[in-house]
Amino acid sequence: MNRFNLCVGGGASRSLKAFTLAEVLITLAIIGVVAALTIPSVVTNYKNQETATRLKKTFATLANTTNLAIKDHGPIVGWDLGDTNQSGEQAAEFADKYVVPYLRVIKHCGISTEEGCWYSDDSLPRTLNNTLGLIVANKHPRYILSDGTLVAMFLVKNATSKRIDIYVDVNGFKKPNILGKDIFTFRYSLITNNQPSGKFTMICKKVFEENITNEANGCQLGSDGAYCTCFVQKAGWKIPSRKEYVDMGGNPAKYPW
């Protein structure tokens, strides 16, 4: 420290201390390093919290929609999915009867290839999102809700199952547009394993009853992320920490967030 003598009153003096320029620069450098280390983590935590909050709200909206539709149309197990497997048209008919009337939809694209309801091909990652890219090409119905959430319906019918899978992007067209990051999945299940199921839920059954390392339908780095919705819900509607993810059966080396 530099010391300066300052005269006070009748000639008495006292010594004052001040920082040197070098000391100030060192302090600023330390602050900069700390900020560089902590700010990215703070931003990530904020974005994760915002994502989880939006997801919880979307789930509550769809659950309420489902309850209203049940009052009008009876139990889900009896809802009509049609007799053929023309997925786009039948998914649109299902949505227009059982879902859309109870939602605040500000843009209704249905099965048209109209732009502005889903992503363009160049806005999606080239890997792990084939289903998302095919939604427009295969004419699956799409909608935009009043809060900006993107919704797409995907019909799945085979020898043992009949269901509608719902893809929602909770932050609209903003990046990253990746399953498990900002796109999450729900399901209207009518028949599962040839048994009536009749429920609206998150797509998560296989994760907690079978093997989380299922590459096609898991929630891990390198999977398509379809089951990540369930992890967020199981963690109390927040993006789970690595420890929470591992406690739920996840592979620590493949933590997806």
Disulfide bonds with the S-S distance in Angstrom:
Cys109-Cys117 1.92
Cys219-Cys228 2.04
